[in-house]
Amino acid sequence: MSTAASAGVSPMLTRLADEQATGALIREYGTLYLEGGRVVHAESPATPGMDVLLTAGGAVQAERWSEAVDRAGARQRVGRYLVEQGRLTDGALELCHLGALFDAAYFTLAPSSGPSRFRYGASHWFGTVRPVPVAAVERETLRRRELLRRIWPEPDTDTAPLSRIAGPGPTVPPRRRRVLDLVDGARTASQIALALGRPAFHTLVDLRRLAAGGLVAAVPEPPARAVPPPELAVDSPDVALLHRLRAGLEAL
């Protein structure tokens, strides 16, 4: 077993790499697609997909993206179609896809108590761009975990709704300012990333830096309301009615 696997990334993924398996590894927070034991695609509900990353920044027009999916999705050649039609260069496609792959893989490989399963032979409609060795995905996942820990050790900013902290605070660079402007007490890091059309991990980095600077904090969960035992719930309308009926009967 590799060092990364023993550190808790995914022993199952390492085994599939050793088997040179092809299919989809489905975990609680996302899915990794393998081809010959290498990762060729990743997706997670916590991260913007290729459609958002390509269209939000203007690299591909939304209608051109829809055209590529319609015409090449069934053949699993969406990425190649965009290049062949002159919508993207090879380099731009590889760079964007690699960033999206590592972004989604980070969340997919997060520690969880949920089950993992592997669907042999499954593939993704986007198609293969550049396969990445599993060891490289594991190393990058661990590097990102350590980076976030060094910036700000509290992980609740990654998943909870976030609120701004009043006060002057330090000067914020423009990129981080755009993230801070979307902190409204309701949005999570993933929702902010989606609104900006940016990789979610980069947004986590910005938010942890803002938290370390005392500018944002996770919104605390509301305390659970205690349910009084039946014998103490005397203010309930049903209970009060029963008391009045009993008093009336006793009077008769």
DABEL-V839022 format. One record per residue. RES is the residue in one letter. PSI is psi in whole degrees, -180 to 180 (NA if undefined). OMEGA is omega in radians with two decimals (999 if undefined). D_CENTER is the distance of its C-alpha to the mean C-alpha in Angstrom with 1 decimal. Layout:
# DABEL-V839022
res = [RES	RES]
psi = [PSI	PSI]
omega = [OMEGA	OMEGA]
d_center = [D_CENTER	D_CENTER]
This chain:
# DABEL-V839022
res = [M	S	T	A	A	S	A	G	V	S	P	M	L	T	R	L	A	D	E	Q	A	T	G	A	L	I	R	E	Y	G	T	L	Y	L	E	G	G	R	V	V	H	A	E	S	P	A	T	P	G	M	D	V	L	L	T	A	G	G	A	V	Q	A	E	R	W	S	E	A	V	D	R	A	G	A	R	Q	R	V	G	R	Y	L	V	E	Q	G	R	L	T	D	G	A	L	E	L	C	H	L	G	A	L	F	D	A	A	Y	F	T	L	A	P	S	S	G	P	S	R	F	R	Y	G	A	S	H	W	F	G	T	V	R	P	V	P	V	A	A	V	E	R	E	T	L	R	R	R	E	L	L	R	R	I	W	P	E	P	D	T	D	T	A	P	L	S	R	I	A	G	P	G	P	T	V	P	P	R	R	R	R	V	L	D	L	V	D	G	A	R	T	A	S	Q	I	A	L	A	L	G	R	P	A	F	H	T	L	V	D	L	R	R	L	A	A	G	G	L	V	A	A	V	P	E	P	P	A	R	A	V	P	P	P	E	L	A	V	D	S	P	D	V	A	L	L	H	R	L	R	A	G	L	E	A	L]
psi = [139	163	-41	-41	-42	-22	-2	19	-72	97	-34	-41	-41	-41	-41	-36	-43	-33	-9	46	155	129	-162	123	111	119	178	-37	12	-172	137	135	128	148	113	33	3	152	124	-14	155	145	148	142	-13	-9	149	143	-180	-34	-45	-45	-35	-38	-34	-38	-2	7	-36	135	148	-40	-31	-36	-47	-39	-44	-41	-43	-42	-25	-6	-43	-27	3	49	32	-48	-48	-35	-43	-39	-46	-33	4	17	-27	154	161	-44	-43	-40	-48	-42	-45	-43	-40	-41	-42	-37	-50	-34	-53	-34	-36	-46	-39	-38	13	145	137	163	1	161	155	146	157	127	102	136	-10	146	167	146	-19	-34	164	135	-67	110	144	130	143	-39	-37	-39	-42	-44	-44	-37	-45	-38	-40	-40	-44	-37	-47	-40	-39	-35	-49	118	-9	116	-4	-21	-15	-28	-26	157	148	145	157	149	127	147	162	-49	177	166	136	128	157	-42	-44	-29	-38	-34	-46	-36	-21	-1	114	12	-6	-38	145	174	-42	-39	-35	-43	-42	-42	-34	-17	35	159	141	-36	-41	-35	-38	-42	-49	-43	-38	-35	-39	-38	-42	-30	4	27	-25	160	155	138	123	146	140	143	143	137	128	137	118	148	156	-36	-16	-10	60	-14	-4	135	-38	-42	-41	-40	-42	-39	-42	-39	-43	-41	-39	-41	-41	-35	-38	NA]
omega = [-3.09	3.11	3.14	-3.13	-3.12	3.10	3.02	3.11	3.07	3.06	3.13	3.11	3.11	3.12	3.12	3.08	3.12	3.12	-3.03	-3.06	3.04	-3.13	-3.07	3.04	-3.04	3.13	-3.03	-3.01	3.11	-3.07	3.01	3.10	-3.09	3.04	-3.09	3.11	3.10	-3.13	-3.13	3.11	3.07	3.07	-3.13	3.07	3.14	-3.04	2.99	3.12	3.13	-3.14	-3.14	-3.08	-3.11	-3.05	-3.09	3.14	3.11	3.12	3.12	3.07	-3.07	-3.13	3.09	3.07	3.13	3.11	-3.13	3.12	-3.12	-3.01	-3.04	-3.10	-3.13	3.12	3.14	-3.13	-3.09	-3.14	-3.13	3.13	3.13	3.12	-3.11	3.13	3.10	-3.14	-3.13	2.96	3.09	-3.09	3.14	3.11	-3.11	-3.11	-3.12	-3.10	3.12	3.10	3.13	-3.14	-3.14	3.13	-3.12	3.14	3.12	-3.12	3.14	-3.07	3.08	3.10	3.13	3.09	-3.13	-3.12	3.01	3.07	-3.10	3.10	-3.12	3.07	-3.13	3.12	-3.07	-3.08	-3.12	-3.14	-3.11	3.06	3.06	3.14	-3.13	3.10	3.12	-3.14	3.12	3.10	3.14	3.14	-3.12	3.10	3.12	3.11	-3.14	3.08	-3.10	3.11	3.14	-3.14	-3.14	-3.12	-3.09	-2.97	-3.09	-3.05	-3.06	3.10	-3.12	-2.98	-3.06	2.94	-3.02	3.10	3.12	3.10	-3.11	3.12	-3.10	3.10	-3.14	3.06	-3.07	3.09	-3.07	-3.12	-3.14	3.10	3.13	3.05	-3.11	-3.12	-3.12	3.08	-3.00	-3.13	-3.12	-3.09	2.99	3.12	-3.13	3.13	3.07	3.11	3.13	3.14	-3.14	-3.06	-3.12	3.01	-3.06	-3.11	3.11	3.11	3.06	3.13	-3.14	-3.10	3.09	3.07	3.08	3.09	3.12	3.11	3.11	-3.09	3.11	3.10	3.07	3.08	-3.13	3.09	3.12	3.13	3.12	3.13	3.14	3.10	-3.10	3.07	-3.07	-3.07	3.13	-3.07	-3.06	-3.13	3.12	-3.14	-3.13	-3.13	3.13	3.10	3.13	3.12	-3.13	3.10	3.13	3.13	3.13	3.12	3.14	3.12	3.08	999]
d_center = [27.0	25.3	24.8	21.0	21.1	23.4	21.1	18.6	16.2	17.3	21.0	20.6	18.9	21.9	24.3	23.1	23.5	27.0	27.8	26.7	25.0	23.7	21.2	17.6	16.1	14.2	12.3	10.7	7.0	7.9	11.2	13.3	16.4	19.5	22.9	25.7	23.6	21.5	17.9	18.3	14.9	11.3	8.7	5.5	5.1	1.8	4.3	8.0	10.3	13.6	15.4	13.8	14.1	17.6	18.9	17.7	19.5	22.5	22.5	22.9	24.3	22.5	25.6	25.8	22.3	23.4	26.5	24.9	22.9	26.0	28.3	26.5	23.6	26.0	27.2	23.8	24.9	22.8	22.2	25.9	27.1	25.6	27.5	30.6	30.9	30.6	27.4	25.8	27.4	26.6	25.4	23.1	21.5	21.1	19.7	17.0	16.2	16.2	13.8	11.3	12.0	11.6	8.4	6.8	9.3	8.4	5.4	7.7	10.6	9.7	12.9	13.2	16.4	15.6	17.6	16.8	18.9	20.0	21.4	24.1	24.8	21.7	20.6	18.4	20.1	19.1	21.3	21.7	21.8	22.1	21.5	20.1	21.6	19.6	21.2	19.8	16.2	16.8	18.6	16.0	13.4	16.1	17.1	13.8	13.9	17.5	17.1	14.8	17.3	20.2	19.0	18.4	18.5	17.1	13.4	13.4	12.7	9.0	8.6	12.0	13.6	15.4	19.1	21.4	24.3	27.7	29.8	30.6	28.3	28.1	28.1	24.7	24.3	23.7	20.2	19.1	21.3	19.4	16.2	18.6	20.2	17.2	17.1	19.0	18.6	16.3	13.2	10.1	8.5	5.8	9.1	11.1	9.3	9.9	13.4	14.2	13.2	11.9	9.5	6.7	8.3	11.6	10.7	10.1	13.4	15.1	14.2	15.4	18.5	19.1	18.9	21.3	23.5	23.8	22.4	19.4	18.7	16.5	18.3	20.1	19.9	23.3	25.8	26.5	29.8	32.5	34.5	38.2	40.3	42.5	45.6	44.2	42.8	46.2	44.8	43.4	45.5	46.2	47.4	49.5	51.1	52.0	53.6	55.7	56.8	57.9	59.8	61.5	62.5	63.9	65.9	67.5]
